Amino acid sequence: MAFLGTVLGIWAHPDDETYLSAGLMARATFNGSRVVVAMATRGEAGSPDPEKCPPEEIARIREKELIAALDVVGVVELLWLGHEDGQCQWADFEEAVGKLTGIIEAVQPDTVLTFPSDGLTGHLDHQAVSTWATEAFQRAAKMGAKLYYATMTPELLAEMPDEVQAVVFEPGWPKTTPREFLAIDFEVPDDLMKQKQQAIRCHASQVTKFFGAYGEETLLNFNHAEMFKLALEQRLSVS
């Protein structure tokens, strides 16, 4: 995956980056590429039991989980955008885009990975992050840089049990992409899949309940492919 160059992942909640791009990040860091993750929130709305584990506590837990998961795949650069979980759609647009514009200017990524405009799962935070990332990319990305949106094929979606789909996706989601329209179709090899599964386990506050309900193997084995469609390539404007 050397063609990805310097990679910047822009995501909404701790664990988004792992499910959607852990294999790619592991391959990139193994190849010596720089990988940076920008995270919009600390996932404070994701407590399995808000009474026993209130938002400020789950935020601390998920921050540690994210750092551990990134360490598994060799990523050492993590940037927090400081937005409130579940409230990204209400954030000041120019402020949010400004933060990401500054990050893109500083990192100078060749590849930016993020959500599609519909958020992939239908989550409003995902949709907001996609909008910010797309605007910031247009404002600040270097010539030749590429912006990719996470997606999946109908065949990959069909592998996911219906009851799991009901938990992961909002009604009517996801919007799939035929394989011939993928720009990145990465079947995670066995060695990197072990790293990805270990990274997923790092997000214990989120996956333990899921493992209990549907089985650990279901979640770990489904995430064998990472798929992205090309959204934009930065080019010189023509006057």
C-alpha positions as CSV (number, residue, x, y, z in Angstrom):
1,M,0.0,0.0,0.0
2,A,2.9,2.3,-0.6
3,F,0.8,4.4,-2.9
4,L,-1.1,5.8,0.1
5,G,2.0,7.8,1.2
6,T,1.4,9.8,4.3
7,V,-2.1,8.9,5.7
8,L,-4.5,11.1,7.7
9,G,-7.6,9.4,9.1
10,I,-10.4,11.7,10.2
11,W,-13.0,9.9,12.4
12,A,-15.8,10.7,14.9
13,H,-15.5,8.2,17.7
14,P,-12.8,5.9,19.2
15,D,-13.1,2.5,17.4
16,D,-14.2,4.0,14.0
17,E,-10.6,4.0,12.9
18,T,-10.1,0.4,13.9
19,Y,-13.1,-1.1,12.2
20,L,-12.6,0.8,9.0
21,S,-8.9,1.1,8.5
22,A,-6.8,-0.8,11.1
23,G,-5.4,-3.1,8.4
24,L,-4.4,-0.2,6.1
25,M,-2.8,1.7,9.0
26,A,-0.8,-1.4,10.0
27,R,0.4,-2.0,6.5
28,A,1.3,1.7,6.1
29,T,3.3,1.9,9.3
30,F,5.0,-1.3,8.5
31,N,6.1,0.2,5.2
32,G,7.5,3.2,7.0
33,S,4.7,5.6,6.1
34,R,3.5,8.3,8.5
35,V,0.0,7.8,9.8
36,V,-2.0,10.4,11.7
37,V,-5.4,10.0,13.3
38,A,-7.6,13.0,14.0
39,M,-10.5,12.1,16.3
40,A,-13.5,14.4,16.7
41,T,-14.8,13.2,20.0
42,R,-13.8,11.0,23.0
43,G,-16.9,8.9,22.6
44,E,-18.4,10.0,25.9
45,A,-22.0,9.1,24.8
46,G,-20.9,5.5,24.4
47,S,-21.2,4.2,28.0
48,P,-22.7,0.7,28.4
49,D,-24.1,1.9,31.7
50,P,-24.4,5.7,32.1
51,E,-25.2,5.4,35.8
52,K,-22.2,3.3,36.7
53,C,-19.9,4.8,34.1
54,P,-20.9,8.5,33.4
55,P,-19.8,10.4,30.3
56,E,-16.6,11.8,31.8
57,E,-15.5,8.4,32.9
58,I,-16.2,6.6,29.7
59,A,-14.4,9.3,27.8
60,R,-11.3,8.6,29.9
61,I,-11.6,4.9,29.3
62,R,-12.2,5.3,25.5
63,E,-9.2,7.6,25.2
64,K,-7.0,5.0,26.7
65,E,-8.6,2.3,24.6
66,L,-7.9,4.3,21.4
67,I,-4.3,4.9,22.3
68,A,-3.8,1.2,22.9
69,A,-5.5,0.2,19.7
70,L,-3.4,2.6,17.7
71,D,-0.3,1.3,19.3
72,V,-1.1,-2.2,18.1
73,V,-1.1,-1.0,14.5
74,G,2.0,1.2,15.0
75,V,0.3,4.6,15.0
76,V,1.8,7.2,17.3
77,E,0.2,10.4,16.2
78,L,-3.2,11.1,17.6
79,L,-5.0,14.5,17.5
80,W,-8.2,15.3,19.4
81,L,-10.6,17.8,17.8
82,G,-12.5,18.3,21.1
83,H,-16.1,18.0,19.9
84,E,-19.0,16.6,22.0
85,D,-20.1,13.1,21.2
86,G,-23.5,13.1,19.6
87,Q,-23.5,16.9,19.0
88,C,-21.1,17.2,16.0
89,Q,-23.9,18.4,13.8
90,W,-24.4,21.4,16.0
91,A,-20.8,22.4,16.2
92,D,-19.6,25.7,14.6
93,F,-18.9,24.7,11.0
94,E,-16.1,27.2,10.4
95,E,-14.4,26.3,13.7
96,A,-14.6,22.6,13.0
97,V,-13.3,23.0,9.4
98,G,-10.6,25.4,10.5
99,K,-9.2,22.8,12.9
100,L,-9.0,20.2,10.2
101,T,-7.6,22.7,7.7
102,G,-4.8,23.4,10.0
103,I,-4.1,19.7,10.5
104,I,-4.1,19.0,6.8
105,E,-1.7,22.0,6.2
106,A,0.6,20.7,8.9
107,V,0.5,17.0,8.1
108,Q,0.4,17.4,4.3
109,P,-1.2,14.0,3.7
110,D,-1.1,12.1,0.4
111,T,-4.2,10.2,1.5
112,V,-7.1,11.2,3.7
113,L,-9.6,8.6,4.9
114,T,-13.0,9.4,6.4
115,F,-16.7,8.7,6.3
116,P,-18.9,9.2,3.2
117,S,-21.4,12.1,3.3
118,D,-24.1,9.8,4.5
119,G,-21.9,8.6,7.4
120,L,-21.9,5.0,6.3
121,T,-23.9,3.9,9.3
122,G,-26.3,6.9,9.2
123,H,-24.8,8.4,12.4
124,L,-25.1,12.2,12.4
125,D,-21.6,12.6,13.9
126,H,-20.2,10.6,11.1
127,Q,-22.0,12.8,8.5
128,A,-20.8,16.0,10.2
129,V,-17.2,14.7,10.2
130,S,-17.4,13.8,6.5
131,T,-18.6,17.3,5.7
132,W,-15.8,19.0,7.7
133,A,-13.1,16.7,6.3
134,T,-14.3,17.2,2.7
135,E,-14.3,21.0,3.0
136,A,-11.0,21.1,4.8
137,F,-9.5,18.8,2.1
138,Q,-10.7,21.2,-0.6
139,R,-9.2,24.1,1.2
140,A,-5.8,22.8,2.3
141,A,-4.8,19.5,0.6
142,K,-1.7,19.5,-1.5
143,M,-1.8,18.9,-5.2
144,G,-2.2,15.2,-5.9
145,A,-3.6,14.3,-2.5
146,K,-6.7,12.0,-2.5
147,L,-9.7,11.9,-0.2
148,Y,-11.3,8.5,0.2
149,Y,-14.7,7.6,1.7
150,A,-15.2,4.4,3.6
151,T,-17.7,2.0,2.1
152,M,-18.6,-1.6,1.6
153,T,-19.8,-3.8,-1.2
154,P,-23.2,-5.6,-1.2
155,E,-21.3,-8.9,-0.8
156,L,-19.5,-7.8,2.3
157,L,-22.7,-6.5,3.9
158,A,-24.4,-9.8,3.2
159,E,-21.8,-11.5,5.4
160,M,-23.1,-9.5,8.4
161,P,-26.0,-11.2,10.3
162,D,-29.2,-9.2,10.1
163,E,-29.4,-8.8,13.9
164,V,-25.9,-7.3,13.9
165,Q,-26.8,-4.9,11.0
166,A,-29.7,-3.7,13.1
167,V,-27.3,-2.7,15.8
168,V,-24.6,-1.1,13.7
169,F,-26.6,0.7,11.1
170,E,-29.5,3.2,11.2
171,P,-32.6,2.1,9.2
172,G,-31.9,2.4,5.4
173,W,-28.1,2.2,5.8
174,P,-25.5,1.5,4.6
175,K,-25.4,2.6,1.0
176,T,-23.2,0.0,-0.6
177,T,-20.7,0.4,-3.5
178,P,-20.2,-2.2,-6.3
179,R,-16.7,-3.6,-6.2
180,E,-15.8,-2.2,-9.6
181,F,-16.2,1.3,-8.2
182,L,-13.9,0.8,-5.3
183,A,-10.6,2.8,-5.2
184,I,-9.2,0.8,-2.3
185,D,-10.2,-2.9,-1.9
186,F,-8.0,-4.2,0.8
187,E,-8.4,-7.8,1.9
188,V,-6.6,-7.7,5.2
189,P,-3.9,-10.5,5.2
190,D,-3.7,-13.0,8.1
191,D,-0.8,-11.3,9.8
192,L,-2.4,-7.9,9.8
193,M,-5.8,-9.4,10.6
194,K,-4.3,-10.6,13.9
195,Q,-3.2,-7.1,14.6
196,K,-6.6,-5.7,13.7
197,Q,-8.4,-8.2,15.9
198,Q,-6.1,-7.3,18.8
199,A,-6.9,-3.6,18.1
200,I,-10.6,-4.3,18.2
201,R,-10.3,-6.0,21.5
202,C,-8.6,-2.9,22.9
203,H,-12.0,-1.2,22.6
204,A,-13.3,-3.3,25.4
205,S,-15.9,-0.8,26.7
206,Q,-17.6,-1.1,23.4
207,V,-17.1,-4.7,22.3
208,T,-17.5,-6.7,25.5
209,K,-21.3,-6.5,25.4
210,F,-21.3,-7.1,21.7
211,F,-19.2,-10.2,22.1
212,G,-21.6,-11.5,24.8
213,A,-24.6,-11.0,22.6
214,Y,-23.4,-12.2,19.2
215,G,-20.1,-14.0,19.8
216,E,-16.5,-12.7,19.6
217,E,-15.9,-14.6,16.3
218,T,-18.7,-12.8,14.5
219,L,-17.3,-9.4,15.1
220,L,-13.7,-10.2,14.7
221,N,-14.0,-12.2,11.5
222,F,-16.4,-9.9,9.7
223,N,-13.8,-7.1,9.6
224,H,-11.5,-8.8,7.0
225,A,-12.0,-6.2,4.3
226,E,-11.4,-2.4,4.2
227,M,-13.0,-0.6,1.3
228,F,-12.9,3.0,0.1
229,K,-14.2,4.9,-2.9
230,L,-12.4,7.9,-4.2
231,A,-14.2,11.1,-3.3
232,L,-11.7,13.8,-4.4
233,E,-8.3,14.4,-5.9
234,Q,-6.7,17.8,-5.3
235,R,-5.8,19.4,-8.6
236,L,-4.7,22.8,-9.7
237,S,-7.6,25.1,-10.4
238,V,-8.1,26.4,-13.9
239,S,-8.9,30.1,-14.3
